[in-house]
Amino acid sequence: MPPPQHSTYDRIPYTQTEHVVLLDDNGNEIGIAEKLATHHANTPLHKAFSCYVFNTKGQLLVTQRAASKKVWPGAWTNSCCGHPAQSETDQEAIARRLGYELGMHLENEPTCIVPYYRYKTPPFNGIVDHEICPIYITHTTQEPNPNPAEVDDYAWMDWDEYQNRLRSDPGDVYSWWCKDQLRLVQGPIADLLPNITQPANIS
């Protein structure tokens, strides 16, 4: 799906080098490092977020990471992931990445459904991801306008279908972290799904 001539991400200034916030084993901030240079076979622990975006039909926005990305290129995954900058809240980071990756604005305050999630992936193309990554859910009335540097494709998927696809994934069609997160998010999301078609009830 080609983006419109003047898509949302074109209007967001994003020319600075992106950094990640480095963490010690207790989750304390110990410094910052350039994002791409930090991700390698021995990626240090750093700060992140993961967000699940639903529409008012209760369908999850699933995205395919661009083939040009360094980390998990071409893999399908949950709606939006990223790294809060130093002194940036998770909500601010979610809004920034939704705009940059998907041309969408944040319509409501995301709900944190898993406050603490720490993971370390096995190598994929030689790259390991290693994060403390709170998990959020939000809803939207918008259709994405993907940034091709970030997202190759997207789909709206019923929650049951998404779960079935992750459980039957024979390899790395879906990202390691979204499959690992499923055990943590399936209960909270099931509890929230009845309200997702009534956006005013989600806060």
C-alpha positions in Angstrom: 0.0 0.0 0.0 1.8 3.2 -1.1 1.8 6.1 1.3 -0.1 9.3 0.5 1.9 12.1 -1.1 2.1 14.0 2.2 2.0 11.3 4.7 2.2 11.9 8.5 5.7 10.6 8.9 7.0 13.2 6.4 5.9 16.0 8.7 7.8 14.6 11.8 11.4 15.8 12.1 13.5 12.8 12.7 17.0 13.5 11.4 18.9 13.2 14.7 20.8 10.0 15.5 18.7 7.8 17.7 20.1 6.5 21.0 19.1 3.8 23.5 19.2 4.1 27.3 21.6 1.5 28.7 20.5 -0.4 31.9 22.3 -2.4 34.6 20.9 -5.7 35.8 18.6 -3.9 38.3 17.1 -1.7 35.6 19.0 1.4 36.6 20.0 3.8 33.8 23.8 3.8 33.3 24.2 5.8 30.1 23.2 6.1 26.4 24.6 4.6 23.2 23.8 5.0 19.5 21.0 2.6 18.6 22.3 0.8 15.6 25.9 0.4 16.9 24.5 -1.0 20.2 22.7 -3.9 18.5 25.1 -6.8 17.7 25.9 -10.3 18.9 26.4 -9.0 22.5 23.8 -6.3 22.7 23.8 -4.7 26.2 20.6 -4.5 28.2 18.7 -1.4 27.3 15.3 0.3 27.7 12.4 -0.3 25.3 8.6 -0.5 25.0 6.2 -2.8 23.1 2.7 -1.6 22.0 -0.4 -3.4 20.7 -2.7 -1.2 18.7 -6.3 -2.3 18.2 -9.0 -0.8 16.0 -12.6 -0.4 17.1 -13.5 -3.8 15.6 -11.2 -5.4 18.1 -8.5 -6.3 15.5 -4.8 -6.0 16.2 -2.5 -4.1 13.9 0.3 -6.4 12.9 3.3 -5.1 11.1 6.1 -6.5 8.9 9.5 -5.0 9.7 11.2 -3.5 6.7 13.7 -5.8 5.0 16.4 -3.1 5.4 16.2 -3.0 9.2 19.2 -4.3 11.1 17.2 -6.1 13.8 14.8 -8.9 12.8 14.4 -7.6 9.1 11.3 -8.9 7.4 9.7 -10.4 10.5 6.1 -9.9 11.3 5.4 -8.5 14.8 3.1 -6.7 17.1 2.1 -3.1 16.2 4.9 -0.9 17.3 8.1 -1.3 19.3 10.9 1.2 20.1 13.3 2.8 22.6 12.4 5.7 24.9 15.0 8.5 24.7 16.7 9.7 27.8 14.2 11.7 29.9 11.4 10.6 27.5 8.3 8.8 29.0 7.1 5.6 27.5 3.9 7.4 26.3 6.0 10.1 24.5 8.1 7.3 22.9 5.0 5.4 21.8 3.6 8.6 20.2 6.9 9.3 18.5 7.3 5.9 17.0 3.6 5.5 16.0 4.1 8.7 14.0 7.4 7.9 12.5 6.8 4.2 11.7 3.1 4.2 10.9 2.0 7.8 10.2 -0.5 7.6 13.0 -1.1 9.9 16.0 -1.7 8.6 19.5 -5.4 9.0 20.2 -5.5 8.0 23.9 -3.3 7.2 26.8 -1.8 3.7 26.4 -2.6 1.2 29.1 0.4 -0.6 30.5 -0.6 -4.3 30.7 2.8 -5.8 31.6 4.9 -3.3 33.6 8.1 -5.4 33.6 9.1 -7.6 30.7 12.8 -8.5 30.3 14.0 -10.6 27.4 17.0 -11.6 25.3 16.5 -13.1 21.9 18.5 -15.8 20.3 20.7 -14.5 17.4 18.8 -13.6 14.2 21.2 -12.8 11.3 23.8 -12.5 14.0 22.0 -9.8 16.0 20.7 -10.3 19.6 18.1 -8.0 21.2 18.2 -7.5 24.9 15.7 -5.3 26.6 13.6 -4.3 29.6 10.4 -3.6 27.7 7.0 -2.7 29.4 4.1 -3.7 27.2 1.2 -1.4 26.4 -2.2 -1.5 24.6 -4.0 1.3 22.9 -6.7 1.7 20.3 -7.1 3.8 17.1 -9.7 4.9 14.6 -7.0 5.5 11.9 -5.5 3.5 9.1 -1.7 3.4 9.0 0.4 5.2 6.4 3.6 3.1 6.8 7.1 4.6 6.5 8.9 2.2 4.0 12.1 2.6 5.9 10.5 0.9 8.9 7.5 -1.2 7.7 7.1 -3.3 4.6 3.5 -4.3 5.2 0.7 -4.4 7.7 -2.5 -6.2 8.4 -5.5 -6.0 10.8 -5.9 -9.4 12.4 -8.5 -10.9 14.8 -6.9 -11.6 18.1 -7.6 -15.3 18.0 -6.0 -15.6 14.5 -3.0 -13.7 15.7 -2.5 -16.1 18.7 -3.0 -19.1 16.4 -0.4 -17.8 13.9 2.2 -17.2 16.6 1.7 -20.7 18.1 2.0 -22.4 14.7 4.9 -20.3 13.5 7.5 -23.0 12.3 10.4 -20.6 12.5 10.9 -16.8 12.4 8.0 -15.6 10.4 7.0 -13.7 13.6 9.5 -12.0 15.9 10.8 -13.9 18.8 9.7 -11.3 21.3 6.0 -11.1 20.1 5.8 -14.9 20.5 7.4 -14.8 23.9 5.1 -11.9 25.0 2.0 -13.9 24.1 2.0 -15.8 27.4 2.0 -12.5 29.3 -0.5 -10.5 27.2 -3.2 -13.0 26.3 -5.0 -12.6 29.6 -4.9 -8.8 30.0 -5.9 -8.3 26.3 -8.7 -10.8 26.6 -10.0 -8.8 29.6 -9.8 -5.5 27.6 -11.2 -6.7 24.3 -14.9 -6.3 25.2 -14.2 -2.6 25.7 -12.1 -2.0 22.6 -15.2 -1.5 20.5 -16.1 1.3 23.0 -13.0 3.4 22.9 -14.2 5.9 25.5 -14.0 3.1 28.1 -10.3 2.6 27.6 -7.9 4.8 29.5 
